[in-house]
């Protein structure tokens, strides 16, 4: 991924039509908040906007061309890696912020915290065992760089876009939080415990799809290099529930999965990347 100067804005397309899936979730039940690792819900809830007629999507601007010739980032030091992750995070946030603005929906920014080993958050104290996560209570993406080291050492997954995929996935949870999707899923899980895991899988796969939607804008702005999408797909494979079960020697129990199989995670990232529009990310239709 050739990031030196990131060009903000883009035509991802704000999930305005994705709000239709809020109705789909609501058809099964209704509201509260959840996170990627079942952390405590925030004390306040987000009210989902009213479904628009979809014409706003047609009025979104076209993607601008890069304003400078990008080059490969240097990830050889902790400082360089941190700078890269912050640039990626800023770009993802700028794209979604612009989309919300064009859709007439208020955007509340997320924060990024990069840490090692353990961190105290509004969702509780977490350690490296949890991996990257989003906390809705403080609207923050937390990235433990040990996770990226482990991906490379254990599974051979490395590269700047593998890391960018992780950031984009966690930002997908921020978008779900702002749109009220996370709240509806949490309510459905509380109302129907047997569906808790399958709903969690749908939520995680949608975040993968949102990551693909952002990747589409990066491609459209000539920010990707050969091999970048393959690196993202390799990362998606490595965090699939079935892949991790096999790797750890655990029993492969589909009923216990919360994030989806490697194939599902790759499929939904690819769906977002190829379509380039958030409305394509209705993972709940297949739940």
C-alpha positions as CSV (number, residue, x, y, z in Angstrom):
1,X,0.0,0.0,0.0
2,X,1.6,3.2,-1.2
3,X,0.9,5.7,1.6
4,X,2.9,8.9,1.9
5,X,0.2,11.5,1.6
6,X,-3.3,10.2,1.9
7,X,-6.0,11.8,-0.1
8,X,-9.2,12.2,2.0
9,X,-12.8,12.0,0.7
10,X,-14.2,9.4,-1.6
11,X,-17.3,7.8,-3.0
12,X,-17.7,4.8,-0.8
13,X,-21.0,5.3,-0.3
14,X,-22.4,6.1,2.8
15,X,-24.4,3.4,4.2
16,X,-27.5,5.2,3.7
17,X,-29.1,2.3,2.0
18,X,-27.4,0.1,4.6
19,X,-29.9,1.6,7.0
20,X,-32.4,-0.7,5.4
21,X,-30.7,-3.5,7.2
22,X,-31.6,-1.8,10.4
23,X,-35.1,-2.6,9.5
24,X,-34.1,-6.2,8.7
25,X,-32.5,-6.4,12.2
26,X,-35.6,-4.8,13.7
27,X,-37.8,-7.3,12.0
28,X,-36.2,-9.9,14.2
29,X,-36.3,-7.6,17.3
30,X,-34.7,-4.2,18.7
31,X,-31.9,-2.0,20.6
32,X,-28.7,-1.6,22.9
33,X,-25.0,-1.9,22.1
34,X,-22.3,-4.5,21.6
35,X,-18.7,-4.8,20.7
36,X,-16.4,-7.2,18.9
37,X,-15.4,-8.9,22.2
38,X,-18.6,-8.7,24.2
39,X,-17.5,-5.7,26.3
40,X,-19.9,-3.7,28.4
41,X,-22.4,-1.6,26.4
42,X,-22.1,2.2,26.8
43,X,-24.7,3.9,29.0
44,X,-26.2,5.8,26.1
45,X,-27.6,4.5,22.8
46,X,-27.5,5.9,19.3
47,X,-30.7,6.5,17.5
48,X,-30.7,5.3,13.9
49,X,-31.5,7.8,11.3
50,X,-34.7,7.5,9.2
51,X,-34.2,5.5,6.1
52,X,-33.8,7.9,3.1
53,X,-34.9,7.2,-0.4
54,X,-31.4,6.4,-1.6
55,X,-31.1,9.4,-4.0
56,X,-28.3,10.9,-1.8
57,X,-26.0,8.2,-3.0
58,X,-26.3,9.4,-6.6
59,X,-25.2,12.9,-5.5
60,X,-22.0,11.8,-3.9
61,X,-18.8,13.3,-5.5
62,X,-16.5,11.2,-7.6
63,X,-13.2,10.0,-6.1
64,X,-10.3,12.5,-6.6
65,X,-7.0,11.4,-8.1
66,X,-4.0,11.3,-5.8
67,X,-2.4,14.7,-5.4
68,X,1.1,13.2,-5.2
69,X,2.9,10.1,-6.2
70,X,2.7,7.7,-3.3
71,X,5.5,5.3,-2.2
72,X,5.7,2.3,0.0
73,X,5.7,3.0,3.7
74,X,8.5,2.1,6.1
75,X,7.3,-0.2,8.8
76,X,10.8,-1.2,10.1
77,X,10.5,0.6,13.4
78,X,7.8,1.0,16.0
79,X,7.6,4.7,15.3
80,X,7.2,4.2,11.6
81,X,4.5,1.6,12.1
82,X,2.6,3.9,14.5
83,X,2.8,6.7,12.0
84,X,1.5,4.4,9.2
85,X,-1.4,3.1,11.3
86,X,-2.3,6.7,12.3
87,X,-2.3,7.8,8.6
88,X,-4.5,4.8,7.6
89,X,-6.9,5.5,10.4
90,X,-7.1,9.2,9.5
91,X,-7.9,8.3,5.9
92,X,-10.6,5.7,6.8
93,X,-12.2,8.2,9.1
94,X,-12.1,11.0,6.5
95,X,-13.8,8.8,4.0
96,X,-16.6,7.8,6.3
97,X,-17.0,11.3,7.7
98,X,-17.4,12.7,4.2
99,X,-20.0,10.0,3.4
100,X,-22.0,10.8,6.5
101,X,-21.9,14.5,5.7
102,X,-23.1,13.9,2.2
103,X,-25.9,11.7,3.6
104,X,-27.0,14.4,6.0
105,X,-26.1,12.3,9.0
106,X,-24.0,13.6,11.9
107,X,-20.7,11.9,12.2
108,X,-19.0,11.5,15.6
109,X,-15.2,10.8,15.2
110,X,-13.5,7.8,16.6
111,X,-10.1,7.8,18.3
112,X,-7.1,5.5,17.8
113,X,-4.9,4.2,20.6
114,X,-1.9,2.1,19.8
115,X,-0.6,0.1,22.8
116,X,1.4,-3.0,23.8
117,X,0.4,-5.8,26.2
118,X,-2.4,-4.1,28.2
119,X,-4.6,-1.1,28.2
120,X,-7.3,0.5,30.4
121,X,-10.4,1.6,28.4
122,X,-14.0,2.7,29.0
123,X,-14.9,-0.9,28.3
124,X,-12.6,-2.3,30.9
125,X,-8.9,-3.4,31.0
126,X,-7.8,-5.5,28.1
127,X,-4.6,-7.4,27.3
128,X,-2.8,-8.6,24.2
129,X,-4.9,-11.8,24.2
130,X,-8.0,-9.9,23.0
131,X,-6.3,-8.5,19.9
132,X,-7.4,-5.3,18.2
133,X,-10.8,-4.1,19.3
134,X,-13.3,-1.2,19.2
135,X,-14.8,0.2,22.4
136,X,-18.1,1.9,21.8
137,X,-18.2,3.5,25.3
138,X,-15.3,5.8,24.3
139,X,-15.6,5.4,20.5
140,X,-12.0,4.3,20.3
141,X,-10.1,1.7,18.2
142,X,-7.4,0.0,20.2
143,X,-4.5,-1.7,18.4
144,X,-2.0,-3.8,20.1
145,X,1.1,-4.0,17.9
146,X,1.9,-7.4,19.3
147,X,-1.0,-8.7,17.3
148,X,0.6,-7.8,14.0
149,X,3.9,-9.4,15.2
150,X,2.1,-12.6,16.1
151,X,0.3,-12.7,12.7
152,X,3.6,-12.5,10.9
153,X,5.4,-15.0,13.2
154,X,2.7,-17.6,13.5
155,X,0.9,-17.4,10.1
156,X,3.3,-15.6,7.9
157,X,0.8,-12.8,7.4
158,X,2.6,-9.5,7.0
159,X,2.6,-6.3,5.0
160,X,1.2,-2.8,5.4
161,X,-2.2,-3.6,3.9
162,X,-2.7,-6.6,6.2
163,X,-2.5,-4.0,9.0
164,X,-4.7,-1.5,7.1
165,X,-7.4,-4.2,6.8
166,X,-7.4,-4.7,10.6
167,X,-7.8,-0.9,11.1
168,X,-10.6,-0.7,8.6
169,X,-12.4,-3.6,10.2
170,X,-12.3,-2.0,13.6
171,X,-13.5,1.3,12.1
172,X,-16.3,-0.7,10.6
173,X,-17.5,-1.4,14.1
174,X,-17.5,2.4,14.7
175,X,-19.7,2.9,11.8
176,X,-22.1,0.2,13.1
177,X,-22.1,1.9,16.4
178,X,-23.0,5.3,14.9
179,X,-25.7,3.8,12.7
180,X,-27.3,1.9,15.6
181,X,-26.6,-1.5,14.1
182,X,-24.6,-2.7,17.0
183,X,-27.4,-1.6,19.4
184,X,-30.0,-3.5,17.5
185,X,-27.8,-6.6,17.3
186,X,-27.2,-6.5,21.1
187,X,-31.0,-6.3,21.7
188,X,-31.6,-9.2,19.4
189,X,-29.0,-11.2,21.2
190,X,-30.6,-10.5,24.5
191,X,-34.0,-11.4,23.2
192,X,-32.9,-14.6,21.6
193,X,-29.8,-16.1,23.3
194,X,-29.6,-19.1,20.9
195,X,-28.9,-16.6,18.1
196,X,-26.2,-14.7,19.9
197,X,-23.3,-16.2,18.1
198,X,-24.8,-16.2,14.6
199,X,-25.7,-12.5,15.1
200,X,-22.2,-11.8,16.3
201,X,-20.9,-13.5,13.1
202,X,-23.1,-11.3,10.9
203,X,-21.9,-8.2,12.7
204,X,-18.2,-9.1,12.3
205,X,-18.7,-10.0,8.6
206,X,-20.3,-6.7,8.0
207,X,-17.3,-4.9,9.5
208,X,-15.2,-6.9,7.1
209,X,-17.4,-5.8,4.2
210,X,-17.1,-2.1,5.4
211,X,-13.3,-2.6,5.4
212,X,-13.6,-3.8,1.8
213,X,-15.7,-0.7,0.9
214,X,-12.9,1.5,2.2
215,X,-10.3,-0.5,0.3
216,X,-12.3,0.1,-2.9
217,X,-11.8,3.9,-2.3
218,X,-8.0,3.4,-1.8
219,X,-7.9,1.5,-5.1
220,X,-9.9,4.1,-6.9
221,X,-7.3,6.7,-5.6
222,X,-4.4,4.7,-6.9
223,X,-3.1,4.0,-3.4
224,X,-2.8,0.2,-3.7
225,X,0.1,-1.8,-4.8
226,X,0.1,-5.3,-6.3
227,X,-0.3,-7.8,-3.5
228,X,-2.2,-5.5,-1.2
229,X,-5.6,-7.1,-1.5
230,X,-4.0,-10.5,-1.2
231,X,-2.4,-9.4,2.0
232,X,-5.8,-8.3,3.3
233,X,-7.3,-11.7,2.3
234,X,-4.5,-13.5,4.1
235,X,-5.2,-11.6,7.2
236,X,-8.9,-12.3,6.9
237,X,-8.1,-16.0,6.6
238,X,-5.9,-16.0,9.6
239,X,-8.6,-14.6,11.9
240,X,-11.3,-16.9,10.7
241,X,-12.9,-19.0,13.5
242,X,-12.3,-22.3,11.8
243,X,-8.7,-21.4,10.9
244,X,-7.9,-20.4,14.5
245,X,-9.5,-23.6,15.8
246,X,-7.4,-25.8,13.5
247,X,-4.3,-23.8,14.3
248,X,-4.8,-24.2,18.1
249,X,-5.7,-27.9,17.9
250,X,-9.2,-27.1,19.3
251,X,-12.4,-28.9,18.3
252,X,-14.0,-27.2,15.3
253,X,-17.4,-26.3,16.7
254,X,-19.4,-24.0,14.4
255,X,-21.9,-23.2,17.1
256,X,-19.2,-21.5,19.1
257,X,-18.0,-19.2,16.4
258,X,-18.4,-15.5,16.8
259,X,-16.5,-13.9,13.8
260,X,-17.1,-16.2,10.9
261,X,-15.0,-18.7,8.9
262,X,-12.0,-17.7,6.9
263,X,-14.0,-18.2,3.7
264,X,-16.8,-16.0,4.9
265,X,-14.5,-13.2,6.1
266,X,-12.6,-13.2,2.7
267,X,-15.9,-13.3,0.9
268,X,-17.4,-10.3,2.6
269,X,-14.2,-8.2,2.4
270,X,-14.2,-9.0,-1.3
271,X,-17.8,-8.1,-1.6
272,X,-17.2,-4.6,-0.2
273,X,-14.1,-4.2,-2.3
274,X,-15.7,-5.1,-5.6
275,X,-18.9,-3.3,-5.0
276,X,-17.5,-0.2,-3.3
277,X,-20.8,0.7,-1.6
278,X,-21.9,0.0,1.9
279,X,-25.4,-1.1,1.0
280,X,-23.8,-4.2,-0.4
281,X,-22.8,-5.2,3.1
282,X,-26.2,-6.5,4.4
283,X,-24.7,-9.6,6.0
284,X,-27.9,-10.0,8.1
285,X,-29.9,-11.2,5.1
286,X,-27.9,-14.5,5.3
287,X,-28.0,-14.8,9.1
